[in-house]
């Protein structure tokens, strides 16, 4: 099934929280907690990610987390009023955790709600929460409002670094950056179905991939039959399939991004049909160099981010894992650093494929 994604619902920020950069490791987790109502911002446009959390704030967040997941904390003791109860902004949340035996006050009878939480206190709090006899109540399944924020796809998890043999049963499908992978990743046992300049839509109809079946030409030479990506995948069996496409169809119009979304949906479905046991990874579009971005209507930062939004929607809709190559390379302004990119502002320098390889090796299922 394919669909239309409204551009006004797609955004590269966390609901306007200007101090949570797209590239920050914590960005998807802040966005999830914020959108689910578990964590609040410190103002209408700020989250203050580097600000220490207070004793009361962590109680409020844990109480909201339980509510979100339909969990009821046990009551193991009577509520004991704190001497500084008047300073609490959400006494119900604080006393809920106190009665569950998860938090305690100070020795002087106060709660000290504005004090920063120590690492040891956090460890003790979550240990007590883990041991609490929580009750699960009947509730509607929580709906995570993921659409519209980068990294809310089915993310390939950060993992301990895999050995290169992980890719022995892998294939890579894509454009010129995948052609570069075949030369610079140093993975000789992987297969590469890559064509410079190809788009996702063209990949569906491209029919020049060599197949196993051969024929004898007019000169008596044995020549491979040629076929589509569906044909070549049907001849092989892979444990992992990596797809990296999109940069060659970047454009500012909605129909550009929607055609990309629809084509990627179709391509993933082909992989799922021909490789039913394979893990599918979608590698995002990498950043564009600043000079190229500022001079091009197509190859620019905004279009790359928009297309990556679409790719993450593909991930959500198909169950394929998303790998954030954009965040792995971009600078603080969202551009590809000059020491990573070729003169065209798009392609990786050969030496930087090691960064991409490290990303793939540390994001495996």
N, C-alpha and C positions, 0 to 999 in steps of 0.2 A: 504494500500500500504506500502511495506517495502522498505528499501533502504540500500545502503552501504555508510558509512561515512568514508572518507579518513582520516587516522590518521594524515597526515601532515597538515590537515586543522583544527585540534583540538588542542587547546592550553590552558594552565591554566594561561596565562598572558595577559595583555592588550597590544597587539602589541609590546611587549618588554619594556613597561614602568615599570622599576624595582621598582619604589617607590610607586606603587599602589598595595598593597597586596591584595591577593584574598579575605581575610576575612574582609577587610574594608567595612563599611556600604556604602561608596560612590563608591565602585568599579564598580558596573554595570552602574552607571550614568556617571562616567568618561569615561568608555568604550563606551557608547552610543554616548556621545558628541564628543569624539575623532574620532570614526569611521565615524560619520556623517559629520565630518569636521566643527563642530560648535565650538569646543575647540581645541587648539593646545598644544603640549607639550612644555616644556621649553628647551628641547634638544632632540636628537634622541632617548634617552632611559629614559627620565624622564618627569614627569608631574608636579612635585612640588606641591602636593595637599595642603600643609600647607602654601604655599606662598600666601600673600594677592593679590587679583586681582586689577589691576589698572583701572583707569577711561576709558582709551582707550580700554583695553582688554574687558571690559564688553560691550562696544559699538560694538566692532568687533563680539563678540559672539552673541549678540542679532541680529545684521544685518545678520549673517550667519544663525541663527535660522529661520528668516523670509524667507530667500532665500531657505532654505532646505524645508520648508513647502509651498513654492509657494505663499508667502504673500508679498504684496507691501505696504509699509508705505505711509501715505498721506503726501502731502507737504502743510503745513499750514503757512509757513513763508519763507522768503528769507534766503539763507545762509549768515551768517555774519562771515567773516574770523576771526580766533583767532590770537592773537598777537604772539603766539608760534606755529603757524601752521607748521613750519619747523621741529618741534619735533614729529609730527604725523607720524606713520608708515603706517596707513591706513586712510588717510583723508576722503576718500569716505564714509566709514562706519560711521565715526564721524559726518560728515555733513548730512548724511542721517537721523540720529537720531535727529540732531539739527533742520533740516527743518520740521521734524514730530512733533516738540515740546516736544520731550521726554527727551532730555538732554540740559543743559545750560552750559555756560562758567562761569569763575570766575568773580568777580566784577571788576577786573582790565583788563578784556578783554582777558585773557589767557584761555586756556582749561585745562592746568596742566595734561597732559595725563599720566604721570608716577605716579601720586599720588594714594594712596590706596583709594578704595571706602568705604565710611562710610555706616553702616547699614541703616541709615536714607536716604542716597542718593539712595541706592538700592531700598528701599521701595517706594520712590518717582518715581524712574525710571519705576518700574513695574506697578505702579498705572497709570502713564501716558501712558505706552504701552497698558495697558488693556482698556483705554478709547480711544485709537487711532482708527480712522476709517480705518482699514486695508482693502485692497482689495485682494481677492483670485484669482489667475490667473490659467489658464489651464496649468497643468503640469503633468508629470508622477508621479504616487504614489511613495513617497520616499521608498527606500528599506533599512531597517535597517540591517546592516551587523552583525548579531548577532552570527552566527556560529563561534565556535572556542574560545569563551570566557565564562567562568563560569558565571552564574547568568543572562545569556541572554535567559532564558526560559520565559514562561508565568508565571511570579512570583506571588505567593500568596502574596497579599499586606499586609504590616504591618497595623494592625488594633487595635482599642481599645480592651482590653482584654475581650474575650467572657466568658460567664458563662459555666460551665461544661455541662449544659443541651444542649449546641450546638451539643454535640456528641450523644444525645439520639437517633438520627436516622442515626447514622454512623456505618460503618463497616471498619475494618482494615484487609488488606491482606498482608501477608509477611512471613518473616523468624523468627529466634529466637529472634531478637530484638522486633518483634511484639508479640511474645509469652510473652516477658517481659512486654510489654505494658499492656497486659491483666491482669497482676499481680500488676503492680506498678503505672499505670496512674490513677487508682481510677475512672474509667468510667464504672460502672456496666451495663449501658443500651446499650452500644455499643456491636457489635458483632465482633468476631475475627476469621479469617480464616488464621491461622498461623501454620507453621510446621518448627521445628528446622532443619537447614541444607538444606532447599529447595532453589532452584534457580528459576529464572523467567521462564526458559524453562520447568522445571519440574512442576511448578505450573500449566501450561497449561494442563498437562495430569494427574496430581495427582487426584485420584478418591476415596479418603477415607474421604471426608467431610460428616458428618451425614445430611441426608435429613429429611424432615417432614414425608414423607411416611414411614410406618413401615410394618413389617411382623412378624410372629411368628416363632421362631426357633424350632428346634427339641425337646428342653426342655420345650417348652411352653412359653418362654420369649418373650416379645415384643421388637423388635430390629429395629433400624432405618436403612432404606436403605442408601447406601453410593453413593456419586457421585462426580463430578468434581466441580471446582469453577464456571463454567458456570451453572451447575445444581443448585447449592445452591443459586447463585445470582438470578436465574430465579424464585425461590420460595419466594423471599423477595423483599421489596421495601425500598430503602435507599435514604436519602437526600444528604449524603456525603459518598464518598468511598476513603479511604486512602490506598496507595500501597507503600510498602517499601521492595524492593528486590534488589539483585545484589552482595552483599558481598560474597556469596557462589560460585560465578562464576568468581570472579576476576582473571585476568590473563593478561600477557603482550602481547599476540599475537592479531593481528587485528581481527581474527575470534572469539576470546573470546568476545570482546566488540561488534562486529557486531551481534553475536548471541543474546547477551543481548538486544541490540537495537530492533532487530526483535521480540524477545519474548515479550518485554514490549509493543511494538506496538500492537501485537496480544492480549495481556491481556487487555490493555486499550479499545480496540475495543469490547471485550467481555463485559466489564463493560458498555460501551456506549450502546450496544445493549440490555442488560438486565436491565439497570438502566438509561433510557433515560433522566430522570429529575435530576440525581445526579450531584453534584459538585465533580470532581475527583481531588485528591491531590496526587502528586508523592513526596515522602519523599526521599531525597538524601541519599547516602551511608555516614555513619559517618566516621570520621578520624580513622586511624590505629595508635596504640601506636608506639612510636619511635623504641623501641627495636625490636618489631615484624616486623615493616616496613623495618628496615635495614638488617634483616636476612631472609626475605621471598621474593621469586620471584613473588608470587601471591598477598599476603596480604601486600600491601605497599602503600605509599602515592601516588605515580605516577599512579598506577592502579586505585585507588579510585577516583582520580581527572579525569582520562580519562573516567571511567564509568559514573561519574556524568556529564561530557560533553555529553555523549550519552543520558543520562536521560533527560537532558535539550533539546536535539534535539527531543526526544519523546514528551516532553511538547509542543514544537513549532509545531510539526507535528500533534498532536492530540487535542490541546487546553486544555489539563489538566494542572492544576496549579502545579508549582514546589515549594517545601519547602526546603530551604538550611540548612539541619541539619549538614552538614560538617562545614560550617562557624560558626554555633552556638556553636560547641564544640572545634574546633582545636585551637592550640596555634599559636604563631607568625610564627612558622616554618611549620605549616600544619600538625602537629601530634596531636593525642588525648593525652591530659595531663594525667600523671600517676595517678592523684587523681580522674579520671573519668572512667578508664577502668579496666577490670578484668585482671588477669595474662596472658590471651591469647592474649592481645593487641587488641581485637576486640569488646568484649561485654561491654555494659555499666554497671557500678555498680548500684545496686538497687536505691541508693539515688539520682543518677543523672537522673533518669527518670523524676524528677520534672523539670529539665531544658528542656527536650524534651516536656513535657506537656505545659510549659510556651510558648515554640516556637509555638506549635500548636494553643494554645488559642489566641495568638497575631498575627496570620496570617490566617485570615478567610475571606471568601467572603460573 
